[in-house]
Amino acid sequence: MTSPFKPESVLLSSTAAQPYCEPRWYAAYTRANHERTVAEQLTQREVENFLPQYESLRRWKDRRVRLQLPLFPGYVFVRLPLIERLRVQQIPGVVQLVGFGGTPTEVPENELQQVREALTRGLHAEPHPFLRTGRRVRVRSGPLAGLEGILVRRKNRVRFIVSIELILKSVAVEVDEADLQAV
């Protein structure tokens, strides 16, 4: 008598379930101006998250104010197994996890790592319109050594653009042109 149980089918199903069980980075789309409260809620629920911010100097009528603003307005990055996505989607202020066809799409870890590197090195970063094309360069020395991005010149300054493809957003960091090499 042959057994209907086939070990190969179990192996295939566990391989297919791999993305659902391993923690990966996803972009959570939030309601307008709810990024910080969503990040706080994620921290309280012990969900690893990343909310990149930059400092902006704003002039109001009677004074100047330094504000911490989200580098990617409307987005908080979360790292969790996809099977646990309800922990994020139930938070007030979260609209959805960014993806296609109703399935959240993973954000490549190297893209987030580039943004994290720029911020932890104390470099001045600010939002920039998303770029698909341009002169591709690699930083060969300095705090961002090894990172790849797009070179942009603005007002006699050189800016290094790092992009997150999934959400079509970019970050600009001012660098010394001598630290760059063409890719």
RAPELIN-V244929 format. One record per residue. N is the residue number from 0. SS is DSSP state (h for helix, s for strand, l for the rest). PHI is phi in degrees with one decimal (none if undefined). Layout:
{{N & SS & PHI} {N & SS & PHI}}
//
This chain:
{{0 & l & none} {1 & l & -94.4} {2 & l & -86.6} {3 & l & -71.8} {4 & l & -75.2} {5 & l & -118.5} {6 & h & -59.8} {7 & h & -63.5} {8 & h & -66.8} {9 & h & -67.8} {10 & h & -63.1} {11 & h & -65.0} {12 & h & -67.6} {13 & h & -70.8} {14 & h & -68.4} {15 & h & -67.0} {16 & l & -82.9} {17 & h & -50.5} {18 & h & -61.0} {19 & h & -79.2} {20 & h & -104.8} {21 & l & -91.5} {22 & s & -67.1} {23 & s & -141.0} {24 & s & -86.7} {25 & s & -134.4} {26 & s & -99.5} {27 & s & -97.6} {28 & s & -85.1} {29 & s & -114.1} {30 & l & -65.6} {31 & l & -56.2} {32 & l & 62.3} {33 & l & -110.7} {34 & h & -59.9} {35 & h & -67.7} {36 & h & -68.0} {37 & h & -65.1} {38 & h & -61.9} {39 & h & -63.9} {40 & h & -64.0} {41 & h & -62.7} {42 & h & -63.3} {43 & h & -62.5} {44 & l & -87.8} {45 & l & 58.4} {46 & l & -105.1} {47 & s & -62.5} {48 & s & -143.0} {49 & s & -142.0} {50 & l & -117.7} {51 & l & -68.3} {52 & s & -131.1} {53 & s & -133.9} {54 & s & -95.9} {55 & s & -125.6} {56 & s & -95.8} {57 & s & -114.6} {58 & s & -103.5} {59 & l & -103.2} {60 & l & -53.2} {61 & l & -109.3} {62 & l & -163.6} {63 & s & -108.0} {64 & s & -131.3} {65 & s & -94.6} {66 & s & -115.4} {67 & s & -96.0} {68 & s & -115.9} {69 & s & -66.1} {70 & l & -68.9} {71 & l & -122.1} {72 & l & -55.9} {73 & l & 92.3} {74 & s & -134.1} {75 & s & -129.4} {76 & s & -94.4} {77 & s & -124.6} {78 & s & -119.6} {79 & s & -163.3} {80 & s & -67.2} {81 & h & -58.7} {82 & h & -63.9} {83 & h & -100.7} {84 & l & -63.5} {85 & h & -62.8} {86 & h & -59.4} {87 & h & -91.1} {88 & h & -67.9} {89 & l & -84.8} {90 & l & -74.3} {91 & l & -60.2} {92 & l & 103.7} {93 & s & -87.9} {94 & s & -85.5} {95 & s & -170.8} {96 & s & -87.8} {97 & l & -70.0} {98 & s & -172.3} {99 & s & -128.0} {100 & l & 62.5} {101 & l & 81.6} {102 & s & -108.7} {103 & s & -59.2} {104 & l & -107.9} {105 & s & -68.5} {106 & l & -90.4} {107 & l & -56.6} {108 & h & -61.4} {109 & h & -65.7} {110 & h & -67.0} {111 & h & -66.8} {112 & h & -63.9} {113 & h & -63.3} {114 & h & -65.2} {115 & h & -60.2} {116 & h & -60.5} {117 & h & -60.6} {118 & h & -76.6} {119 & h & -72.2} {120 & l & -80.5} {121 & l & 76.9} {122 & l & -80.2} {123 & l & -75.8} {124 & s & -118.6} {125 & s & -151.3} {126 & s & -60.9} {127 & s & -142.8} {128 & l & -57.3} {129 & l & -64.6} {130 & l & -120.2} {131 & l & -98.7} {132 & l & -120.5} {133 & l & 150.9} {134 & s & -76.4} {135 & s & -76.3} {136 & s & -136.4} {137 & s & -124.7} {138 & s & -81.4} {139 & l & -98.3} {140 & l & -150.9} {141 & l & 99.0} {142 & l & -66.0} {143 & l & -103.9} {144 & l & -50.4} {145 & l & 96.5} {146 & l & -77.6} {147 & s & -116.3} {148 & s & -167.7} {149 & s & -115.2} {150 & s & -91.9} {151 & s & -135.1} {152 & s & -105.3} {153 & s & -149.2} {154 & l & 51.0} {155 & l & 61.2} {156 & s & -120.9} {157 & s & -106.9} {158 & s & -118.2} {159 & s & -104.7} {160 & s & -104.4} {161 & s & -111.1} {162 & s & -119.5} {163 & s & -111.3} {164 & l & -59.6} {165 & l & -58.9} {166 & l & -101.8} {167 & l & 54.4} {168 & s & -128.4} {169 & s & -135.0} {170 & s & -127.8} {171 & s & -107.9} {172 & s & -128.9} {173 & s & -78.2} {174 & l & -135.0} {175 & l & -86.3} {176 & h & -59.4} {177 & h & -67.2} {178 & h & -86.0} {179 & s & -107.7} {180 & s & -138.4} {181 & s & -68.1} {182 & l & -101.6}}
//
